[in-house]
């Protein structure tokens, strides 16, 4: 029943993306016109472009800085300062998005920064970094003690030990942090709403602007395509995992 409750709305959305009517309550026949109209709608395609671009760039940057920060926190000696840093890292996650969004808007206004692509990108990087840190830290804690010293005793330089010993060991945490950051960026509305500027809009803002006039059926088509793509990637990932287990 829980899974039915979760996936029934998606199923309804997918079905009505093929409805030969703008109505979401009455089936009028099968059509692919909304998919054709989607690829002719420059406004939605532009919002999709900025959504994906900002999600990719911000997640990559956040993963790099988050991984470096996690390693730095892990290497610190246990003490009050380390605990303070960990608590500071928790704050953006526990803090309501509206507070973070308004704070960033005030900050950009204070430094006279023009609102647009750069402000939205910086905002997404900032709220993604804590999630990456929390994904990488558990993997660092699972490392064997003194593994880095052992590598350097065998002749490795600190940078070589980091690249060839530490990073491969924590790779699953880095990938998880990257995927979480990408998902959070795609899904974000509140922070994007307060930090976007003229000429730059993502899908969540675009859909919100449609609510007053009614959601266009092209959004149903786009949502269905996104769901199918994610489902396909998930199936491919599971297939690759099974192939690796079989080979082992």
C-alpha positions as CSV (number, residue, x, y, z in Angstrom):
1,X,0.0,0.0,0.0
2,X,2.9,2.4,0.8
3,X,4.4,1.9,-2.7
4,X,1.1,2.3,-4.4
5,X,0.6,5.6,-2.5
6,X,4.1,6.7,-3.6
7,X,3.9,5.7,-7.3
8,X,0.2,6.2,-8.1
9,X,0.6,10.0,-8.7
10,X,3.5,9.3,-11.0
11,X,1.5,6.8,-12.9
12,X,-1.4,9.2,-13.3
13,X,1.0,11.9,-14.5
14,X,2.5,9.6,-17.1
15,X,-0.9,8.5,-18.3
16,X,-2.3,12.0,-18.7
17,X,0.9,13.1,-20.6
18,X,-0.7,11.2,-23.5
19,X,-4.1,12.7,-23.0
20,X,-5.6,14.5,-26.0
21,X,-6.8,17.3,-23.7
22,X,-5.5,19.8,-21.2
23,X,-7.8,18.4,-18.6
24,X,-6.3,16.3,-15.8
25,X,-9.6,14.8,-14.8
26,X,-11.0,13.5,-18.1
27,X,-9.4,11.1,-20.6
28,X,-10.1,12.3,-24.2
29,X,-7.9,10.0,-26.2
30,X,-4.3,9.1,-26.9
31,X,-1.9,11.6,-28.4
32,X,1.8,12.4,-28.6
33,X,1.2,16.1,-29.3
34,X,2.3,17.2,-25.8
35,X,5.7,15.6,-26.3
36,X,6.1,17.4,-29.7
37,X,4.9,20.6,-28.1
38,X,7.5,20.2,-25.3
39,X,10.4,20.2,-27.7
40,X,9.0,23.3,-29.3
41,X,8.6,25.2,-26.0
42,X,11.7,27.3,-25.7
43,X,10.8,28.6,-22.2
44,X,10.6,25.1,-20.7
45,X,13.7,23.9,-22.6
46,X,15.6,26.9,-21.3
47,X,14.5,26.1,-17.8
48,X,15.5,22.5,-18.2
49,X,18.9,23.5,-19.6
50,X,19.7,25.8,-16.6
51,X,18.4,23.1,-14.2
52,X,20.7,20.4,-15.5
53,X,23.7,22.7,-16.1
54,X,23.6,24.2,-12.6
55,X,23.0,20.7,-11.1
56,X,26.0,19.2,-12.8
57,X,28.4,22.1,-12.2
58,X,27.3,22.7,-8.6
59,X,27.4,19.0,-7.7
60,X,30.9,18.5,-9.1
61,X,32.3,21.6,-7.4
62,X,30.5,20.7,-4.1
63,X,31.9,17.2,-4.3
64,X,35.5,18.5,-4.8
65,X,35.3,21.0,-1.9
66,X,33.2,18.7,0.3
67,X,35.7,15.8,-0.1
68,X,38.6,18.0,0.7
69,X,36.8,19.4,3.8
70,X,35.8,15.9,5.0
71,X,39.4,14.7,4.8
72,X,40.5,17.8,6.7
73,X,37.9,17.3,9.4
74,X,38.8,13.6,9.7
75,X,42.5,14.4,10.1
76,X,41.9,16.9,12.9
77,X,42.5,15.8,16.5
78,X,39.5,15.1,18.6
79,X,38.4,18.1,20.5
80,X,36.0,20.9,20.9
81,X,37.0,22.7,17.6
82,X,36.4,19.5,15.6
83,X,32.9,19.1,17.2
84,X,32.2,22.8,16.5
85,X,33.0,22.3,12.8
86,X,30.8,19.2,12.6
87,X,27.9,21.1,14.2
88,X,28.4,24.0,11.9
89,X,28.2,21.5,9.0
90,X,24.9,20.2,10.3
91,X,23.3,23.7,10.5
92,X,22.6,24.2,6.7
93,X,21.0,20.8,6.6
94,X,18.7,21.3,9.6
95,X,18.1,25.0,8.8
96,X,14.9,25.7,6.9
97,X,15.5,26.4,3.2
98,X,13.6,29.7,3.4
99,X,16.1,31.0,5.9
100,X,19.0,30.0,3.8
101,X,17.4,31.4,0.7
102,X,16.6,34.8,2.2
103,X,20.1,34.9,3.8
104,X,21.8,34.3,0.5
105,X,19.6,36.9,-1.2
106,X,20.6,39.5,1.4
107,X,24.3,38.6,1.1
108,X,24.3,39.0,-2.7
109,X,22.4,42.3,-2.3
110,X,24.9,43.5,0.3
111,X,27.9,42.8,-1.9
112,X,26.1,44.3,-5.0
113,X,26.3,41.1,-7.0
114,X,24.0,40.9,-9.9
115,X,21.4,38.1,-9.6
116,X,21.5,35.5,-12.3
117,X,23.4,32.3,-13.2
118,X,26.4,33.0,-10.9
119,X,24.3,33.7,-7.8
120,X,22.2,30.6,-8.3
121,X,25.3,28.4,-8.9
122,X,27.1,29.7,-5.8
123,X,24.0,29.1,-3.7
124,X,23.6,25.5,-5.0
125,X,27.3,24.8,-4.3
126,X,27.0,26.2,-0.7
127,X,24.0,24.1,0.3
128,X,25.3,20.9,-1.4
129,X,28.7,20.9,0.3
130,X,27.4,19.7,3.8
131,X,25.7,16.7,2.2
132,X,28.9,15.7,0.5
133,X,30.8,16.0,3.8
134,X,28.3,13.8,5.6
135,X,28.6,11.2,2.8
136,X,32.4,11.1,2.8
137,X,33.1,11.2,6.5
138,X,31.7,7.7,7.3
139,X,33.9,6.2,4.6
140,X,36.9,7.9,6.1
141,X,36.1,6.5,9.5
142,X,36.0,3.0,8.0
143,X,39.6,3.2,6.8
144,X,42.1,1.0,8.5
145,X,44.2,3.0,11.0
146,X,47.5,4.4,9.8
147,X,46.9,3.3,6.2
148,X,48.3,6.6,4.9
149,X,51.5,6.2,7.1
150,X,51.9,2.7,5.8
151,X,51.7,3.8,2.2
152,X,54.3,6.5,2.8
153,X,56.6,4.0,4.6
154,X,56.5,2.1,1.3
155,X,57.8,5.1,-0.6
156,X,54.6,6.9,-1.5
157,X,54.5,10.7,-1.3
158,X,51.5,12.3,0.7
159,X,49.8,13.3,-2.6
160,X,50.4,9.9,-4.2
161,X,49.0,8.2,-1.1
162,X,46.0,10.4,-1.2
163,X,45.3,9.7,-4.9
164,X,46.1,6.0,-5.0
165,X,45.2,4.8,-1.4
166,X,42.7,7.2,0.3
167,X,40.5,8.3,-2.6
168,X,39.9,4.8,-4.0
169,X,38.9,3.6,-0.5
170,X,36.4,6.4,0.0
171,X,35.1,6.4,-3.7
172,X,31.6,5.0,-2.8
173,X,31.1,7.9,-0.3
174,X,32.3,10.5,-2.9
175,X,29.9,9.0,-5.5
176,X,27.0,9.0,-3.1
177,X,27.7,12.6,-2.1
178,X,27.8,13.6,-5.8
179,X,24.5,11.9,-6.5
180,X,22.9,13.5,-3.4
181,X,24.2,16.9,-4.4
182,X,22.9,16.5,-8.0
183,X,19.5,15.4,-6.7
184,X,19.2,18.2,-4.2
185,X,20.1,20.7,-6.9
186,X,17.6,19.4,-9.4
187,X,14.9,19.3,-6.7
188,X,15.6,22.7,-5.2
189,X,13.0,25.5,-5.4
190,X,13.2,27.8,-2.4
191,X,16.9,28.8,-2.5
192,X,16.7,29.1,-6.3
193,X,13.7,31.3,-6.1
194,X,15.5,33.8,-3.9
195,X,18.8,33.8,-5.8
196,X,17.7,33.6,-9.4
197,X,17.8,36.6,-11.7
198,X,16.4,37.9,-15.0
199,X,16.9,35.4,-17.9
200,X,17.7,32.5,-15.6
201,X,15.1,30.1,-14.3
202,X,15.0,26.4,-13.4
203,X,12.2,23.9,-13.8
204,X,10.9,24.4,-10.2
205,X,10.6,28.1,-10.6
206,X,9.0,27.7,-14.1
207,X,6.4,25.3,-12.8
208,X,5.6,27.5,-9.9
209,X,5.0,30.4,-12.3
210,X,2.5,28.2,-14.1
211,X,0.4,27.4,-11.1
212,X,-1.6,30.6,-11.4
213,X,-2.6,29.8,-14.9
214,X,-2.6,26.1,-14.6
215,X,0.1,23.5,-15.2
216,X,0.7,23.0,-19.0
217,X,0.5,19.3,-20.2
218,X,4.1,19.7,-21.5
219,X,5.2,19.5,-17.9
220,X,3.5,16.1,-17.6
221,X,5.5,15.0,-20.7
222,X,8.8,16.3,-19.3
223,X,8.2,14.8,-15.9
224,X,7.5,11.4,-17.6
225,X,10.7,11.6,-19.6
226,X,12.7,12.5,-16.5
227,X,11.2,9.6,-14.6
228,X,11.9,7.1,-17.4
229,X,15.5,8.3,-17.7
230,X,16.1,7.9,-13.9
231,X,14.5,4.5,-14.0
232,X,16.6,3.5,-16.9
233,X,19.8,4.6,-15.2
234,X,18.8,2.8,-12.0
235,X,18.2,-0.5,-14.0
236,X,21.6,-0.1,-15.8
237,X,23.3,0.5,-12.5
238,X,21.8,-2.6,-10.9
239,X,22.7,-4.6,-14.0
240,X,26.3,-3.5,-13.8
241,X,26.5,-4.3,-10.2
242,X,25.1,-7.8,-10.8
243,X,27.7,-8.3,-13.7
244,X,30.5,-7.3,-11.4
245,X,29.3,-9.7,-8.7
246,X,29.1,-12.5,-11.3
247,X,32.6,-11.9,-12.5
248,X,33.9,-11.9,-9.0
